[in-house]
């Protein structure tokens, strides 16, 4: 799925996932009674068979006055229970700059932990943006490697006296983007630290566990706000190291086998852009649409399989 920040995470998380390889898989980020929807600024902590098509993004105007529109897709296929491989790509239109094809983005991701009673979920992965696969302004001569950690926590374990708070959930992502080439045309390629979080209030959770919502539309909505940040931490050019990022308020409409998300994109400072952008995504859960074919792991019979 589309992410506003570069995906990456501490390498220690990858070692932790190997120690917990018997954890079961959960369809589109379900842990206990909590469903973590697919979000647009950072990734959710689940691993499942899913297709995001399309993801349409109009970015805030850059500091130099340039504008950008992206049309992307992302497909995730589970290989083993809890282990998936995603591929993302798409076209981009820049003014000035013209049309180009984005670099191919792939990620291997493992859902290594779900504490169902506490609605706590965690996944680790390795994302690679492949150099020489893009065109136009998106062309890059080198790969970028990003270890990624994604976590989610629902608050359904709060006491009944705090029922109004139980639909809340948080997700977070931490990553580090490591360029495969130190310099390009004499300029340094910086290593960046990326991090973000979402604050969600699940009306589907409220409808199921707290009280009935009569509106068929409202009981499927998850209002949320995402916040993303990025900062160069090594091999950067001389000058101030500004933190850039966005605040993305919006909502997700969750149907049985698909969802639609729409968010505004608000830069946190002038270095992050000017004005307000928007991103929308239609997302299909293939594990629910095709549970006996395209929607199940390629090797579903191994330990932890369905």
C-alpha positions as CSV (number, residue, x, y, z in Angstrom):
1,X,0.0,0.0,0.0
2,X,1.0,3.6,-0.5
3,X,3.1,5.2,2.2
4,X,4.0,8.9,2.6
5,X,7.2,8.1,4.4
6,X,10.0,5.7,3.3
7,X,9.5,2.3,4.8
8,X,12.2,1.0,7.2
9,X,12.9,-0.3,10.8
10,X,15.6,-1.4,13.2
11,X,17.4,-4.6,12.1
12,X,16.8,-6.0,15.6
13,X,13.1,-6.4,14.7
14,X,14.0,-8.8,12.0
15,X,15.8,-11.1,14.4
16,X,12.8,-10.9,16.8
17,X,10.4,-12.0,14.1
18,X,12.5,-15.2,13.4
19,X,12.1,-16.2,17.1
20,X,8.3,-16.1,16.8
21,X,7.7,-17.7,13.4
22,X,4.9,-20.0,14.7
23,X,2.6,-17.0,15.2
24,X,-0.6,-17.5,13.1
25,X,-1.6,-15.2,10.2
26,X,-4.5,-12.7,10.6
27,X,-6.5,-11.5,7.6
28,X,-6.1,-7.8,7.0
29,X,-4.7,-6.9,10.3
30,X,-7.1,-8.6,12.7
31,X,-5.8,-9.1,16.3
32,X,-8.4,-10.3,18.9
33,X,-11.5,-8.1,18.4
34,X,-9.5,-5.3,16.7
35,X,-9.4,-4.7,12.9
36,X,-6.6,-2.3,12.0
37,X,-7.6,-0.7,8.6
38,X,-5.1,-0.2,5.8
39,X,-3.9,3.4,6.2
40,X,-2.3,5.8,3.7
41,X,0.5,7.6,5.5
42,X,2.1,4.6,7.2
43,X,1.5,0.9,6.8
44,X,-0.8,-1.2,9.1
45,X,0.8,-4.0,11.2
46,X,-0.9,-6.9,9.4
47,X,0.1,-9.2,6.5
48,X,-2.6,-10.5,4.1
49,X,-3.5,-10.9,0.5
50,X,-4.7,-7.5,-0.6
51,X,-4.8,-5.1,-3.6
52,X,-4.7,-1.3,-3.4
53,X,-6.0,-0.1,-6.8
54,X,-5.9,2.8,-7.3
55,X,-4.1,5.1,-4.9
56,X,-4.4,8.6,-6.1
57,X,-2.3,11.4,-4.5
58,X,-2.2,15.1,-5.2
59,X,0.7,16.3,-3.1
60,X,1.1,19.8,-1.5
61,X,3.1,22.2,-3.7
62,X,6.9,21.8,-3.1
63,X,8.9,24.7,-1.7
64,X,10.3,25.4,-5.3
65,X,6.7,25.7,-6.6
66,X,6.6,22.3,-8.4
67,X,3.4,20.2,-8.2
68,X,3.0,16.4,-8.3
69,X,0.1,13.9,-8.9
70,X,0.6,10.1,-8.5
71,X,-1.5,7.2,-9.5
72,X,-0.3,3.9,-7.9
73,X,-1.1,0.3,-7.1
74,X,0.1,-2.2,-4.5
75,X,-0.4,-5.9,-4.4
76,X,0.5,-8.1,-1.5
77,X,0.7,-11.9,-1.8
78,X,1.2,-14.1,1.3
79,X,3.9,-16.7,0.8
80,X,3.8,-18.4,4.2
81,X,1.2,-17.8,6.9
82,X,2.1,-14.4,8.2
83,X,4.8,-13.7,5.6
84,X,3.9,-11.6,2.6
85,X,5.6,-10.0,-0.4
86,X,4.3,-6.7,-1.7
87,X,5.0,-4.9,-5.0
88,X,4.1,-1.3,-5.6
89,X,4.5,1.0,-8.6
90,X,2.7,3.6,-10.6
91,X,2.9,6.7,-12.7
92,X,3.7,10.3,-11.6
93,X,3.0,13.6,-13.2
94,X,5.2,16.6,-12.2
95,X,5.0,20.2,-13.2
96,X,7.6,21.1,-14.3
97,X,9.2,17.7,-15.0
98,X,6.5,15.9,-17.0
99,X,5.4,12.2,-16.7
100,X,7.5,9.4,-15.3
101,X,7.2,5.9,-13.9
102,X,8.1,5.4,-10.3
103,X,10.8,3.0,-9.2
104,X,9.5,-0.5,-8.3
105,X,9.0,-0.9,-4.6
106,X,9.0,-4.3,-2.9
107,X,8.7,-5.4,0.7
108,X,9.0,-8.7,2.5
109,X,7.0,-8.4,5.7
110,X,6.4,-10.8,8.6
111,X,3.6,-10.5,11.2
112,X,5.5,-11.9,14.2
113,X,3.2,-11.0,17.1
114,X,-0.4,-10.8,18.0
115,X,-1.5,-10.5,21.7
116,X,-5.2,-11.0,21.1
117,X,-6.4,-10.1,24.6
118,X,-4.6,-6.8,24.4
119,X,-5.2,-6.1,20.7
120,X,-1.4,-5.6,20.2
121,X,0.1,-6.5,16.9
122,X,3.6,-6.2,15.4
123,X,5.3,-6.8,12.0
124,X,8.8,-6.4,10.7
125,X,10.0,-6.2,7.1
126,X,12.6,-5.2,4.6
127,X,11.6,-2.8,1.8
128,X,13.7,-2.3,-1.4
129,X,13.2,0.5,-3.9
130,X,14.8,-0.8,-7.0
131,X,17.2,1.6,-8.8
132,X,17.1,1.9,-12.6
133,X,13.4,0.8,-12.7
134,X,11.9,4.3,-12.8
135,X,11.8,6.8,-15.6
136,X,11.9,10.6,-16.0
137,X,12.2,12.6,-12.7
138,X,11.7,9.3,-10.8
139,X,14.8,7.6,-12.2
140,X,17.4,6.6,-9.6
141,X,20.7,4.8,-10.4
142,X,20.8,3.0,-7.0
143,X,18.6,0.8,-4.7
144,X,17.3,2.0,-1.4
145,X,17.1,-0.5,1.5
146,X,14.7,0.1,4.4
147,X,14.2,-2.1,7.4
148,X,10.7,-1.5,8.8
149,X,8.8,-2.0,12.1
150,X,5.0,-1.6,12.2
151,X,3.0,-1.9,15.5
152,X,-0.7,-1.5,16.4
153,X,-2.5,-1.3,19.8
154,X,-6.2,-1.3,20.3
155,X,-7.8,-0.2,23.6
156,X,-10.5,-2.8,23.9
157,X,-8.8,-4.1,27.0
158,X,-9.9,-1.0,29.0
159,X,-12.5,-1.6,31.7
160,X,-16.2,-1.1,30.9
161,X,-16.2,2.1,32.9
162,X,-14.1,3.6,30.1
163,X,-16.3,2.2,27.2
164,X,-16.2,5.5,25.3
165,X,-12.4,5.1,25.0
166,X,-12.3,1.4,23.9
167,X,-12.8,2.0,20.2
168,X,-9.5,4.0,20.1
169,X,-6.4,2.5,18.5
170,X,-2.9,3.6,17.7
171,X,-0.6,2.3,15.0
172,X,3.1,3.4,14.5
173,X,5.9,2.8,12.0
174,X,9.6,3.3,12.3
175,X,12.0,3.0,9.4
176,X,15.5,3.9,8.2
177,X,16.2,4.4,4.5
178,X,19.7,3.4,3.4
179,X,20.8,4.4,-0.1
180,X,22.8,1.8,-1.9
181,X,25.2,4.5,-3.3
182,X,26.9,7.1,-1.2
183,X,27.0,9.8,-3.8
184,X,25.4,10.7,-7.2
185,X,27.0,13.2,-9.5
186,X,29.1,14.4,-6.5
187,X,26.1,15.0,-4.2
188,X,25.6,12.9,-1.1
189,X,22.7,10.5,-0.8
190,X,21.4,10.9,2.8
191,X,20.4,8.1,5.1
192,X,17.0,9.1,6.6
193,X,15.1,8.2,9.7
194,X,11.3,8.0,9.1
195,X,8.6,7.6,11.7
196,X,4.9,8.1,12.0
197,X,1.7,7.2,13.9
198,X,-2.1,7.1,13.4
199,X,-4.8,7.8,16.0
200,X,-8.0,6.0,15.1
201,X,-11.6,5.8,16.5
202,X,-13.3,2.7,15.2
203,X,-17.1,3.1,14.9
204,X,-17.4,-0.5,13.7
205,X,-15.8,-1.5,17.0
206,X,-18.2,0.8,18.9
207,X,-21.1,-0.7,17.1
208,X,-20.0,-4.2,17.9
209,X,-18.9,-3.8,21.5
210,X,-20.3,-0.6,23.0
211,X,-23.6,0.5,21.6
212,X,-25.7,0.2,18.4
213,X,-25.2,2.7,15.6
214,X,-28.3,2.9,13.4
215,X,-26.7,4.5,10.4
216,X,-25.3,1.9,7.9
217,X,-22.7,4.4,6.8
218,X,-21.5,5.7,10.2
219,X,-21.1,2.2,11.7
220,X,-18.5,1.4,9.0
221,X,-16.4,4.5,9.4
222,X,-13.0,4.8,11.1
223,X,-12.1,8.5,11.6
224,X,-8.4,8.9,12.0
225,X,-5.4,11.2,11.8
226,X,-2.0,10.2,10.6
227,X,1.3,12.0,11.3
228,X,4.5,11.3,9.4
229,X,8.0,12.6,9.9
230,X,11.4,12.2,8.1
231,X,14.9,13.5,8.8
232,X,18.3,13.0,7.3
233,X,20.6,11.4,9.9
234,X,23.8,10.5,8.0
235,X,25.7,11.4,4.8
236,X,23.7,14.6,4.3
237,X,24.7,17.9,2.6
238,X,25.9,20.8,4.8
239,X,23.2,23.0,6.3
240,X,20.3,22.6,8.6
241,X,18.7,19.1,9.0
242,X,15.1,20.0,9.0
243,X,12.4,17.5,10.0
244,X,9.8,17.3,7.3
245,X,6.4,15.6,7.5
246,X,2.6,15.8,7.1
247,X,-0.6,15.7,9.2
248,X,-3.3,13.7,7.4
249,X,-6.8,13.8,8.8
250,X,-9.4,11.6,7.2
251,X,-11.6,8.5,7.4
252,X,-11.8,4.9,6.3
253,X,-15.1,3.3,5.1
254,X,-14.8,-0.4,5.8
255,X,-17.0,-2.8,3.9
256,X,-16.9,-6.6,4.2
257,X,-14.3,-7.3,1.4
258,X,-13.0,-3.8,0.6
259,X,-12.4,-0.4,2.0
260,X,-12.1,3.2,0.8
261,X,-9.9,5.8,2.5
262,X,-9.7,9.5,2.0
263,X,-7.3,11.9,3.7
264,X,-6.1,15.5,3.4
265,X,-2.3,16.0,3.3
266,X,-1.2,19.1,5.4
267,X,2.6,19.9,5.5
268,X,4.0,20.5,9.0
269,X,6.3,23.3,7.8
270,X,7.5,25.2,4.7
271,X,10.2,22.6,4.0
272,X,7.5,20.0,3.7
273,X,5.4,21.9,1.1
274,X,2.8,24.6,0.8
275,X,-1.0,24.3,0.6
276,X,-3.1,21.1,1.2
277,X,-2.9,17.9,-0.8
278,X,-5.3,14.9,-0.8
279,X,-4.9,11.1,-1.1
280,X,-7.6,8.5,-1.7
281,X,-7.4,4.7,-2.0
282,X,-9.7,1.8,-2.9
283,X,-8.4,-1.3,-1.2
284,X,-9.6,-5.0,-1.8
285,X,-9.1,-7.8,0.7
286,X,-8.3,-10.8,-1.5
287,X,-8.2,-13.2,1.4
288,X,-12.0,-12.5,1.9
289,X,-12.9,-12.3,-1.8
290,X,-10.9,-15.4,-2.9
291,X,-10.3,-17.4,0.3
292,X,-9.6,-20.7,-1.5
293,X,-7.4,-19.5,-4.3
294,X,-5.7,-16.1,-4.7
295,X,-6.4,-15.1,-1.1
296,X,-4.5,-17.9,0.7
297,X,-0.8,-18.4,1.3
298,X,1.1,-20.2,-1.4
299,X,2.4,-22.6,1.2
300,X,-0.6,-22.7,3.6
301,X,0.0,-26.2,4.9
302,X,3.1,-25.3,6.9
303,X,3.0,-24.6,10.7
304,X,0.6,-21.8,11.5
305,X,-1.3,-22.2,8.3
306,X,-5.1,-22.0,8.0
